[in-house]
């Protein structure tokens, strides 16, 4: 009987062009190795899609299987499942090991082959499950473990020049989707029809701008009427009616990098009560943009926008924080939780950070002006202010359509 390996290297074909140059990944890994030294860690074992993508360029598709990136002082190795064959190696910076599934926990045996036993192991508390942490302890027998969630998150918060270029491109693609949606809005159209128009336009634009990329997960949430009450409500087949409030949300995904455009719209006309809320939310949006300055803290910005709404007796309609970081994230992975515009976040804005301004008010069904009002721009913090990289217009002058 032929023995089957627990893991092996399947370096099939040639390395593909990644979303960034090798030098970019080398710089990121060098920054990580400094984190390891500073924390007395011998090997980082990352399991999250965002950190694996950030440090190696490989964005995995789990489908019930675990993936990893192991970084030591000399090694940078992705660990992938056999179902993916050679694609993880082609699409990663550094080495790759494939684990087999004929025996449970070959994943951990592959990781062990890189880390060895008795080492200080870094992991991510925001991602590693209790079950997998138990297996880490059992297979690697670490002398100690250190949580690297926060220091790696803080590294990801500060974008390189190459990342900023990628994020600017993503914002431009989101605008393309926005204009396609605006053109598709008309009485009687279904939410799904309008959403598909925006998605298709963005995917074509991404393929034009990034011919060597992998394409996945670009999407649109286009909501109407009562469906606008939540920011993440799925698309339906509801047909648009004259006077409907609409929420335009375009989300291009480019090699693991998410960007967004969100706008309030109305079909044909907007009533006075709705206009009052809409204009107030636009005012909060403009105020928020002006407050995103280097040296300001997330909590300070939040408090000032809260005061703006409180003066208008509208603060009770606020539904979530006013913005968040951008980079390697998506609707199902990643989050730089230390850079969100909330009362409990004291992070100070610094040049090179990227953050959204996205105030939202929700008025309950049956009340005058019912619906969800939301605007969303992406801002790069600069040395002396910010750069707004969202181009699609906001407000009633442009967004009463159909």
C-alpha positions in Angstrom: 0.0 0.0 0.0 1.3 3.4 -1.0 1.8 5.7 2.0 0.0 9.0 1.8 1.7 12.1 3.0 0.4 14.3 5.8 1.4 17.4 3.8 3.5 18.2 0.7 4.5 21.1 -1.5 2.6 21.4 -4.8 4.2 24.3 -6.6 2.3 23.9 -9.8 3.0 26.3 -12.7 4.6 29.7 -12.2 4.1 32.4 -9.6 1.3 34.8 -10.6 1.4 38.6 -10.5 0.1 39.6 -7.1 -1.9 42.7 -6.3 1.3 44.3 -5.0 5.0 44.0 -5.8 7.1 41.6 -3.8 8.9 44.6 -2.2 5.5 45.6 -0.6 5.1 42.2 1.0 8.7 42.1 2.1 8.1 45.4 3.9 5.0 44.1 5.6 6.7 40.9 6.7 9.6 42.9 7.9 7.2 45.0 10.0 5.7 41.8 11.4 9.1 40.4 12.3 9.7 43.5 14.3 6.4 42.9 16.1 7.6 39.3 16.8 10.9 40.5 18.2 9.2 43.2 20.3 6.8 40.6 21.8 9.4 37.8 22.2 7.6 35.6 19.7 9.4 32.9 17.7 6.6 32.1 15.2 3.3 33.8 14.2 0.5 31.3 13.3 -2.2 33.4 11.6 -5.6 31.9 10.8 -7.6 34.9 9.7 -8.3 35.8 6.1 -7.3 39.4 6.6 -3.9 38.8 8.1 -3.0 36.0 5.7 -4.1 38.2 2.8 -2.2 41.2 4.2 1.1 39.5 4.7 1.1 37.0 1.8 -1.3 38.2 -0.8 -3.3 34.9 -0.7 -7.0 35.4 0.1 -8.4 32.0 0.9 -11.8 30.4 0.5 -12.3 28.4 3.6 -15.4 26.3 2.8 -15.1 24.6 6.1 -11.3 24.1 6.0 -8.7 25.9 8.0 -5.9 27.9 6.5 -2.8 29.5 8.0 0.2 31.7 7.4 3.3 30.9 9.5 6.0 33.5 9.8 9.3 33.0 11.7 12.6 34.9 11.6 13.4 33.2 8.3 10.2 31.6 6.9 7.0 32.9 5.4 4.7 29.9 4.5 1.0 29.7 3.7 -0.7 26.5 4.7 -3.6 25.5 2.4 -5.9 22.6 1.8 -5.4 20.0 -1.0 -8.7 21.0 -2.7 -7.0 24.3 -3.9 -4.0 22.4 -5.5 -1.4 24.9 -6.7 -3.4 28.1 -6.7 -2.4 29.2 -3.1 1.3 28.9 -4.0 0.9 30.8 -7.3 -1.0 33.5 -5.5 1.1 34.0 -2.4 4.3 35.8 -1.4 6.8 33.2 -0.1 6.4 29.4 0.3 3.3 27.2 0.5 2.6 23.8 2.1 -0.5 21.8 1.1 -2.0 19.6 3.8 -4.0 16.4 3.0 -7.4 15.4 4.4 -7.0 11.7 4.7 -6.1 12.1 8.4 -7.6 14.6 10.8 -5.4 17.5 11.9 -2.8 17.2 9.1 -3.3 21.0 9.0 -1.6 21.2 12.4 1.1 18.8 11.4 2.0 21.0 8.4 2.2 24.0 10.7 4.4 22.1 13.1 6.8 21.3 10.3 7.6 25.1 10.2 7.3 26.1 13.8 8.8 23.1 15.6 7.8 22.5 19.3 8.5 24.4 22.5 8.5 27.9 20.8 6.7 31.1 21.7 3.8 31.2 19.4 1.8 34.3 18.3 -1.8 33.9 17.4 -5.0 36.0 16.8 -7.5 36.1 19.6 -10.1 37.7 17.4 -10.1 34.7 15.0 -8.6 31.5 16.4 -11.5 29.4 17.8 -11.3 27.7 21.2 -11.1 24.3 19.4 -8.2 25.4 17.2 -6.4 27.0 20.1 -6.6 23.7 22.0 -5.0 22.0 19.0 -2.3 24.6 18.7 -1.4 23.9 22.3 -1.5 20.1 21.8 0.4 19.9 18.5 3.0 22.7 18.9 3.5 22.4 22.7 4.4 26.1 22.9 6.5 27.4 25.8 4.2 30.4 25.7 1.6 32.0 23.5 1.2 35.7 22.7 -1.9 37.4 21.3 -0.9 39.4 18.2 -4.4 40.6 17.3 -3.8 44.2 18.3 -0.2 44.9 17.1 -1.0 43.4 13.6 -4.2 45.4 13.5 -2.3 48.6 14.2 0.2 47.7 11.5 -2.6 47.3 9.0 -4.1 50.7 10.0 -1.2 52.6 8.4 -1.4 52.2 4.7 1.6 52.2 2.3 1.7 54.2 -0.8 0.8 51.1 -2.8 -2.2 50.4 -0.6 -3.4 54.0 -1.0 -3.2 53.6 -4.8 -5.3 50.4 -4.6 -7.9 52.0 -2.3 -8.2 55.1 -4.6 -8.8 52.7 -7.5 -11.5 50.9 -5.5 -13.3 54.1 -4.6 -13.3 55.1 -8.3 -14.8 51.7 -9.2 -17.5 52.2 -6.5 -18.4 55.5 -8.2 -18.7 53.7 -11.6 -21.2 51.4 -9.9 -23.1 54.3 -8.4 -23.6 56.0 -11.8 -24.8 52.7 -13.3 -27.3 52.4 -10.5 -28.5 55.9 -10.9 -29.1 55.2 -14.6 -31.1 52.1 -13.8 -33.5 53.6 -11.2 -37.0 54.0 -12.5 -40.5 53.3 -11.3 -41.4 49.6 -11.5 -37.8 48.4 -11.6 -36.9 45.7 -9.0 -34.2 46.2 -6.4 -32.4 43.1 -7.8 -32.4 44.6 -11.4 -30.9 47.8 -10.2 -28.3 46.0 -8.0 -27.2 43.8 -10.9 -26.6 46.9 -13.1 -24.3 48.3 -10.5 -22.5 45.1 -9.9 -21.9 44.3 -13.5 -20.5 47.8 -14.2 -18.1 47.5 -11.3 -16.9 44.0 -12.3 -16.2 45.1 -15.8 -14.3 48.2 -14.5 -12.2 46.1 -12.1 -11.3 43.7 -15.0 -10.2 46.7 -17.1 -8.1 48.2 -14.4 -6.7 45.0 -13.0 -6.3 42.5 -15.8 -4.0 40.1 -13.8 -6.3 40.0 -10.7 -8.6 37.3 -9.4 -12.2 38.4 -9.3 -14.6 37.6 -6.5 -17.3 39.0 -4.2 -18.0 42.5 -5.7 -21.6 43.2 -4.7 -24.3 45.8 -4.4 -26.9 46.3 -1.7 -29.7 48.4 -3.3 -32.6 48.9 -0.9 -35.9 50.7 -1.3 -38.7 51.8 1.1 -38.8 50.0 4.4 -35.8 47.9 3.2 -33.6 51.0 3.8 -33.9 50.8 7.6 -30.8 48.7 8.0 -27.4 49.3 6.5 -26.8 45.6 5.6 -30.3 44.6 4.5 -30.2 42.1 1.5 -31.5 42.9 -1.9 -35.1 41.9 -2.7 -37.4 41.8 -5.7 -39.5 44.8 -4.4 -40.5 47.1 -7.2 -39.7 50.8 -6.9 -42.5 53.3 -6.5 -42.6 57.0 -7.0 -41.5 58.8 -3.8 -39.6 55.8 -2.4 -36.5 56.4 -0.4 -33.6 54.4 -1.8 -30.2 53.4 -0.4 -27.4 52.9 -3.0 -24.5 50.8 -1.7 -21.7 49.7 -4.0 -18.9 47.4 -2.8 -16.1 46.5 -5.1 -13.6 43.9 -3.9 -10.2 44.0 -5.5 -7.7 41.4 -4.3 -9.0 41.4 -0.8 -9.4 45.2 -0.6 -12.9 46.5 0.0 -14.2 49.9 -0.8 -17.7 51.4 -0.7 -20.0 54.1 -1.9 -23.3 54.7 -0.1 -26.0 57.3 -1.0 -29.5 58.2 -0.1 -31.8 58.6 -3.2 -35.5 59.1 -3.9 -37.6 58.0 -6.9 -39.0 61.0 -8.7 -39.8 63.3 -5.7 -39.0 63.7 -2.0 -41.6 64.9 0.6 -40.8 67.7 3.1 -40.5 65.4 6.2 -38.0 63.2 4.3 -36.1 66.2 3.0 -35.6 67.5 6.6 -33.9 64.2 7.7 -32.0 63.9 4.5 -30.6 67.4 4.7 -29.7 66.9 8.4 -27.8 63.8 7.6 -26.0 65.5 4.8 -25.1 68.3 7.3 -23.7 65.7 9.7 -21.8 64.1 6.8 -20.1 67.4 5.8 -19.3 68.2 9.4 -17.8 64.7 9.9 -15.6 65.1 6.9 -14.3 68.4 8.2 -13.5 66.8 11.5 -11.3 64.0 10.1 -8.0 65.7 10.7 -4.7 64.3 12.0 -4.6 64.6 15.8 -8.3 64.1 16.3 -9.4 61.1 18.2 -12.2 58.8 17.0 -14.2 59.5 20.2 -13.8 63.3 19.7 -15.2 63.2 16.2 -18.1 61.0 17.3 -19.0 63.3 20.2 -19.1 66.4 17.9 -21.4 64.6 15.3 -23.6 63.4 18.2 -23.9 67.0 19.4 -24.9 68.1 15.9 -27.8 65.5 15.9 -28.7 66.2 19.5 -29.2 69.9 18.7 -31.8 68.8 16.0 -33.5 66.3 18.3 -32.4 63.5 16.0 -29.6 61.7 17.9 -32.1 58.9 18.9 -32.4 58.0 15.2 -28.6 57.2 14.9 -28.1 53.5 14.2 -24.3 52.8 14.4 -20.9 54.5 14.5 -19.9 57.1 12.0 -17.1 55.4 10.1 -14.4 52.7 10.0 -11.0 51.8 8.6 -10.4 50.5 5.1 -8.0 47.9 3.7 -8.0 44.1 3.8 -11.6 43.5 4.9 -15.0 42.4 3.6 -18.5 41.8 4.8 -17.4 38.3 6.0 -13.8 38.9 7.2 -11.5 41.5 8.6 -12.0 44.6 10.7 -9.5 47.1 12.1 -11.7 47.6 15.1 -9.3 50.1 16.7 -10.1 52.6 13.9 -13.9 53.1 14.1 -15.8 56.4 14.8 -17.4 55.4 18.1 -17.6 56.8 21.6 -15.4 54.0 23.1 -12.5 54.3 20.6 -9.7 56.7 21.5 -7.4 56.0 18.5 -5.9 59.3 17.2 -6.0 59.8 13.5 -2.6 59.8 11.8 -1.5 60.4 8.2 -1.8 57.3 6.1 -4.9 56.0 7.8 -8.0 55.5 5.7 -11.5 56.0 7.2 -15.1 56.5 6.1 -17.5 59.1 7.1 -21.0 57.5 7.1 -23.7 58.9 9.3 -27.1 57.2 9.2 -30.5 58.0 10.6 -33.4 55.5 10.6 -37.0 56.7 11.0 -39.5 54.0 11.8 -42.2 52.9 9.4 -45.4 54.8 9.7 -43.7 58.0 10.8 -43.3 61.0 8.6 -40.0 60.7 6.7 -39.8 56.9 7.3 -36.7 55.2 6.1 -32.9 55.0 6.4 -30.7 57.9 5.4 -27.0 57.3 4.8 -24.1 58.9 3.0 -20.6 57.4 2.8 -17.3 58.8 1.6 -13.8 57.4 2.0 -11.1 59.7 3.4 -7.3 59.4 3.5 -5.8 61.2 6.4 -3.0 63.5 5.2 -0.3 65.6 7.0 -2.6 68.6 7.1 -6.2 67.3 6.7 -7.8 64.7 4.5 -8.2 63.6 0.9 -11.8 62.6 -0.1 -11.4 59.9 -2.7 -15.2 59.4 -3.3 -16.4 61.3 -6.3 -20.1 60.4 -6.7 -22.2 63.4 -5.5 -24.5 63.3 -2.4 -27.7 65.1 -1.5 -31.0 66.0 -3.0 -29.8 68.1 -6.0 -28.3 65.0 -7.7 -30.1 62.0 -6.1 -33.8 62.5 -6.8 -33.9 60.4 -9.9 -36.1 58.1 -12.1 
